[in-house]
Amino acid sequence: MVIGKRLLLLVIILSSLIPLAAAEEDDCLVYFYGTNCAECAKAKAHLNYLKTKYPQLEIKELEVYYNRANTRTLEKYFQSYRIPEASQGLPVLFMPGSYFVGSSTMIDLLESRILDNQNSACSTVEGEKALGLVGEKEPPDVLNTLTLSLVTKAAFRDAFRPGIIAFLLVFLLMLSSLRKKENVQQRGILAVAALFIASLLFGLGLLFQAPVWTTKVVGALAIFASIIRIRGFFGTWKIVFEGISETAEQEIMDYLRYLFTPLGFMIVGFLMAVLSTGRISELLNLLRTLTLDGVYNFKLFSYLFYHSLIIIIMPALMVVILYQAAEKLDKHAVDKEPYNDPKAEKWRDHTQKVLRFAVSSIMLIVGFLLLFI
């Protein structure tokens, strides 16, 4: 019995020493992966297992889809290791004398290579001789991983970002101040065109990115403008000009009239579009980063063009809605007083005031929301 107990104790001690010996592996692995890469997720799970089994392993993880510096580093590795373009892909792992492309090669053979490796130094881009294995992989170029569905989802998220909501507030304020339906249509189209151009230029890296706080400023101004218009509905709007001379008041009104010209609409629309870029989706930021990095091709431009088209859907719908509202108000005024133009004009003024009051109430609520998002 004593011998049996001693033998059992010896077996337990020896078995406990095996993982300790395995834990001595201190290889350095340079691992490149991409965000939302399915094969990379499989490889990552296996690397986590190896890291648990061999705590001394050093794993340098570099994301390449959304990090251009890491992308350039990977390109240097591919070039120095003389990996053919057809064999390049993600995930990919480099260690002294070896590289593994694809999750299946890492899952099947990486552990045995770690156990055989005697060099704990990290791989470099100096072009050392290496043997490699290639398995199931995904494209190393992020553009080849993007789909129309992904771009569409990101574009709709950008269409409702705080900056675009701020644009819509100013756009709504100015459009609802116009009386003639023809002006609503013409100036609305110009402002929408300005938004499209600015969005495309921003994606191409030709415009700066606005600070995030600009949308909060617009929200505060929208609240102020809404309160003035709501007070104006009750006939007390002139309180704004109390203490201001008639000359100054006239100059202010002249400037305001200029803003409502076609050119004024286009300038305001363009400026507001530029200020809407403070907070953008990860995908738009990626496309913009690619252009800033000198990547120009048809696929990239097509995605940016398509993204900008989706951005203008909401303001374009607003133009249609307000144009139809102005048309119905005109028809309502004529139906009320078909034979008396002065009275019809009064009806038109009254209904437009009601419309502006409704729009201002909406702007007031959205303005407060902008201050807190």
C-alpha positions in Angstrom: 0.0 0.0 0.0 2.8 2.4 0.9 4.6 1.7 -2.4 1.3 2.3 -4.3 0.8 5.6 -2.6 4.3 6.7 -3.3 4.0 5.7 -6.9 0.7 7.6 -7.2 2.4 10.7 -5.6 5.3 10.4 -8.1 2.9 10.3 -11.1 1.0 13.4 -9.8 4.3 15.3 -9.3 5.6 14.3 -12.8 2.3 15.2 -14.5 2.3 18.6 -12.8 5.8 19.3 -14.1 4.8 18.7 -17.8 2.7 21.9 -18.2 5.4 23.8 -16.3 7.9 22.7 -18.8 5.6 23.6 -21.6 5.2 27.0 -20.2 8.9 27.7 -20.9 8.1 28.4 -24.5 9.0 32.1 -25.0 8.7 32.5 -28.8 7.8 35.9 -30.3 4.9 35.8 -32.8 4.0 38.8 -35.0 0.3 38.5 -35.8 -1.6 40.6 -38.4 -5.4 40.6 -38.4 -8.4 42.6 -39.6 -11.5 43.8 -37.9 -14.6 41.7 -38.7 -12.4 39.1 -40.4 -14.0 35.7 -39.8 -10.8 33.7 -40.4 -9.0 36.1 -38.0 -11.5 35.3 -35.3 -10.7 31.6 -35.6 -7.0 32.3 -35.5 -7.4 34.6 -32.5 -9.2 31.9 -30.5 -6.4 29.5 -31.1 -3.7 32.1 -30.2 -5.6 32.7 -26.9 -5.5 28.9 -26.3 -1.7 28.8 -26.9 -1.1 31.9 -24.8 -2.9 30.2 -21.9 -0.9 27.0 -22.4 2.4 28.8 -22.9 2.2 32.0 -20.8 5.7 33.1 -21.9 4.7 33.5 -25.5 5.0 37.0 -26.8 2.3 37.8 -29.4 2.4 41.2 -31.1 -1.1 41.8 -32.6 -1.4 44.4 -35.4 -4.8 45.3 -36.9 -4.5 46.3 -40.6 -8.0 47.1 -41.9 -8.4 50.3 -39.9 -4.8 51.1 -39.2 -2.8 52.4 -42.2 0.5 52.3 -40.4 0.0 48.6 -39.7 -1.1 48.0 -43.3 2.2 49.4 -44.6 4.1 47.3 -42.1 2.3 44.2 -43.4 3.1 45.1 -47.0 6.8 45.3 -46.0 6.6 41.8 -44.4 4.9 40.4 -47.6 7.6 42.0 -49.7 10.6 41.0 -47.6 9.3 37.4 -47.1 8.7 37.2 -50.9 5.1 35.9 -50.4 3.3 35.8 -53.8 0.3 38.1 -54.1 -2.0 35.1 -54.6 -0.8 33.7 -51.3 -1.2 37.0 -49.3 -4.1 37.2 -46.9 -5.3 37.5 -43.4 -4.8 36.3 -40.8 -1.0 36.0 -41.1 1.6 35.2 -38.5 5.4 35.6 -38.7 8.1 34.0 -36.5 11.8 33.3 -37.2 12.1 31.2 -40.3 8.3 30.7 -40.7 5.1 32.3 -41.7 1.5 31.1 -41.5 -1.2 32.5 -43.8 -4.8 31.6 -42.9 -6.4 30.3 -39.7 -6.3 26.6 -40.6 -2.4 26.6 -40.9 -2.1 28.1 -37.4 -4.6 25.8 -35.8 -3.0 22.7 -37.3 0.7 23.4 -37.3 1.6 26.5 -35.3 2.0 24.7 -31.9 4.4 22.2 -33.2 6.5 25.0 -34.8 6.6 26.8 -31.5 7.9 23.7 -29.8 10.6 23.2 -32.5 11.7 26.8 -32.6 14.9 27.7 -30.7 14.9 31.4 -31.6 12.9 33.6 -29.3 13.6 36.8 -31.3 10.8 38.6 -33.0 10.5 38.5 -36.8 11.5 41.6 -38.7 11.0 43.1 -42.1 14.6 42.6 -43.1 13.9 39.7 -45.4 15.0 36.6 -43.6 14.7 33.3 -45.3 11.5 31.5 -44.3 9.2 28.7 -45.1 5.5 29.4 -45.2 2.1 27.7 -45.2 -1.1 29.0 -46.8 -4.6 28.0 -45.8 -8.1 29.6 -45.8 -7.6 33.3 -45.7 -9.3 36.6 -46.3 -8.1 39.6 -48.4 -5.4 41.8 -46.9 -6.9 44.8 -48.6 -9.8 46.2 -46.7 -11.5 47.5 -49.8 -11.9 44.0 -51.0 -13.8 43.1 -47.8 -16.3 45.9 -48.1 -19.7 45.2 -49.6 -22.6 47.4 -50.7 -24.6 46.2 -47.7 -21.9 47.3 -45.2 -21.5 50.7 -47.0 -25.3 51.2 -47.0 -25.6 50.5 -43.3 -22.7 52.9 -42.4 -24.2 55.6 -44.7 -27.6 55.5 -43.1 -25.9 55.8 -39.7 -24.0 58.8 -41.0 -27.2 60.2 -42.4 -28.5 60.5 -38.8 -25.3 61.5 -37.0 -25.5 64.7 -34.9 -23.8 66.9 -37.5 -26.4 66.0 -40.2 -29.2 66.6 -37.8 -27.7 70.0 -37.1 -27.6 70.6 -40.9 -31.3 69.5 -41.2 -32.3 72.0 -38.4 -30.7 75.0 -40.2 -32.1 73.7 -43.5 -35.6 73.3 -42.1 -35.4 76.8 -40.5 -34.5 78.4 -43.8 -36.8 76.4 -46.0 -39.8 77.0 -43.8 -39.2 80.7 -44.0 -39.8 80.8 -47.8 -43.3 81.7 -49.0 -43.2 80.7 -52.7 -43.2 77.0 -53.5 -40.8 77.7 -56.5 -38.3 79.2 -54.1 -38.6 76.2 -51.7 -37.8 73.9 -54.6 -35.0 75.9 -56.2 -33.1 76.8 -53.0 -33.8 73.4 -51.4 -32.1 71.7 -54.4 -29.1 74.0 -54.2 -28.6 73.3 -50.5 -28.9 69.6 -51.0 -26.4 69.8 -53.8 -24.0 71.7 -51.5 -24.4 68.9 -48.9 -23.6 66.2 -51.5 -20.5 68.1 -52.8 -19.2 68.8 -49.3 -19.7 65.2 -48.3 -17.9 63.8 -51.3 -15.0 66.3 -50.9 -14.7 65.4 -47.2 -14.6 61.7 -48.1 -11.8 62.4 -50.6 -9.9 64.2 -47.8 -10.1 67.6 -49.4 -12.0 69.2 -46.4 -11.1 69.3 -42.7 -13.0 67.5 -40.1 -15.0 69.8 -37.8 -14.8 69.6 -34.0 -17.5 67.6 -32.3 -18.7 70.6 -30.3 -19.9 72.5 -33.4 -23.2 70.5 -33.4 -23.9 71.6 -29.9 -23.5 75.2 -30.9 -25.9 74.7 -33.8 -28.3 73.1 -31.3 -28.2 76.1 -29.1 -28.7 78.5 -32.0 -31.6 76.4 -33.2 -33.2 76.7 -29.7 -32.7 80.5 -29.8 -34.2 80.8 -33.4 -37.1 78.5 -32.5 -38.0 80.6 -29.4 -37.9 83.8 -31.6 -40.2 82.3 -34.2 -42.6 80.8 -31.6 -42.8 84.3 -30.0 -43.4 85.7 -33.5 -46.4 83.5 -33.9 -48.0 85.3 -31.0 -47.0 88.7 -32.4 -44.2 89.5 -30.0 -41.2 88.9 -32.2 -40.2 92.6 -32.3 -38.9 92.4 -28.7 -35.7 91.0 -30.3 -35.0 94.4 -31.7 -35.6 96.4 -28.6 -32.7 98.7 -27.9 -31.4 98.4 -31.5 -31.5 101.5 -33.8 -33.6 101.4 -36.9 -30.4 101.6 -39.0 -28.9 98.5 -37.3 -32.2 96.7 -37.5 -32.4 97.4 -41.3 -28.8 96.1 -41.8 -29.6 92.9 -39.9 -32.7 92.4 -42.0 -30.6 93.0 -45.2 -28.1 90.3 -44.2 -31.0 87.9 -43.4 -32.5 88.6 -46.8 -29.1 87.8 -48.4 -29.1 84.4 -46.7 -32.3 83.5 -48.4 -31.0 84.1 -51.9 -30.0 81.1 -54.0 -26.3 81.8 -53.4 -26.9 82.3 -49.7 -28.7 79.0 -49.5 -25.8 77.2 -51.2 -23.2 78.9 -49.0 -25.0 78.1 -45.8 -25.7 74.6 -47.0 -22.0 74.0 -47.8 -20.8 75.5 -44.5 -23.3 73.5 -42.5 -22.2 70.3 -44.4 -18.6 71.0 -43.5 -19.5 71.5 -39.8 -21.5 68.2 -39.8 -18.3 66.1 -40.0 -17.3 66.1 -36.3 -18.6 62.6 -35.6 -18.6 60.1 -38.4 -18.9 56.3 -38.8 -15.9 54.0 -38.6 -16.4 53.1 -42.3 -16.5 56.7 -43.6 -13.4 57.4 -41.5 -11.7 54.4 -43.1 -12.6 55.5 -46.7 -11.3 59.0 -45.9 -8.1 57.6 -44.4 -7.5 55.6 -47.5 -7.8 58.7 -49.7 -5.5 60.7 -47.4 -3.0 57.8 -47.7 -3.0 58.1 -51.5 -5.3 55.2 -52.3 -7.3 56.2 -55.4 -9.3 53.7 -57.4 -12.8 53.3 -58.9 -14.1 51.1 -56.1 -13.2 53.7 -53.4 -14.6 56.6 -55.3 -17.8 54.6 -56.0 -18.3 53.9 -52.3 -17.8 57.5 -51.4 -20.2 58.7 -54.2 -22.8 56.1 -53.0 -22.3 57.2 -49.4 -22.9 60.8 -50.3 -26.1 60.0 -52.2 -27.6 58.3 -49.1 -26.6 61.3 -47.0 -28.8 63.6 -49.0 -31.9 61.4 -49.0 -33.4 63.0 -45.8 -32.9 66.7 -46.9 -34.2 65.8 -50.3 -37.4 64.4 -48.8 -37.7 67.6 -46.7 -37.7 69.6 -49.9 -40.4 67.5 -51.4 -42.5 67.7 -48.2 -42.2 71.4 -47.8 -42.8 72.1 -51.5 -46.0 70.1 -51.3 -47.0 71.9 -48.1 -46.5 75.3 -49.7 -48.5 74.1 -52.7 -51.4 73.0 -50.5 -51.3 76.2 -48.5 -51.6 78.2 -51.7 -54.5 76.1 -52.8 -56.2 76.3 -49.4 -55.9 80.1 -49.5 -57.4 80.3 -53.0 -60.2 77.9 -52.0 -61.1 80.0 -49.0 -61.2 83.3 -50.9 -61.4 82.5 -54.7 -62.6 86.0 -55.6 -60.7 88.1 -53.1 -56.9 88.2 -53.5 -56.2 90.4 -50.4 -58.1 88.0 -48.2 -56.5 85.0 -49.9 -53.1 86.5 -49.1 -54.1 86.9 -45.4 -55.2 83.3 -45.3 -51.8 82.3 -46.9 -50.0 84.3 -44.2 -52.0 82.7 -41.4 -51.4 79.2 -42.6 -47.7 79.8 -43.1 -47.4 81.1 -39.6 -49.0 78.0 -38.3 -46.6 75.9 -40.4 -43.6 77.9 -39.0 -44.9 77.5 -35.5 -45.1 73.7 -36.0 -41.6 73.6 -37.5 -40.2 75.8 -34.8 -41.6 73.5 -32.1 -39.9 70.5 -33.7 -36.7 72.5 -34.0 -36.9 73.4 -30.3 -37.1 69.8 -29.2 -34.4 68.5 -31.6 -32.1 71.5 -30.6 -32.3 70.3 -27.0 -31.5 66.8 -28.1 -28.4 68.0 -29.9 -27.1 69.5 -26.7 -27.1 66.2 -24.9 -25.9 63.7 -27.6 
